[in-house]
Amino acid sequence: KTDFINFISDQEWKSIEPVSSWFGPSSFLMSSMSALFQLSMWIRHCHGYLTENIGIPVWGSYAVFALATLFSGLILGLVSEALEPDWLV
C-alpha cells in the first residue's frame, strides 16, 4: 500500500510509457484476440452439448470438430482460389 501511495505522490507514473495503440483494448489485434477466446468458449460449449446432452462419445465430438475444421479449410481455400485473378485466365 505504501509503495502505491509513493508511486502516486512522487509522480513516478509519469516516467512510464503508455501502452501502444496497437496493443490497446480497442485495437484490431486485441479485438481479434477477444474473438478467438469467444470462439474457444463456444467450441467448449458445443463439445459439452454434444457429449452431455446428445450422448456422443468424446472421440466422436473430436471427430465432428476435426471434420468441421477440414471442411472450413476446404471452403476457405476454394474461396481464396476463386478470388485469385489468375484463376479466371
Beta strands, then each sheet from edge to edge (+ up, - down):
end
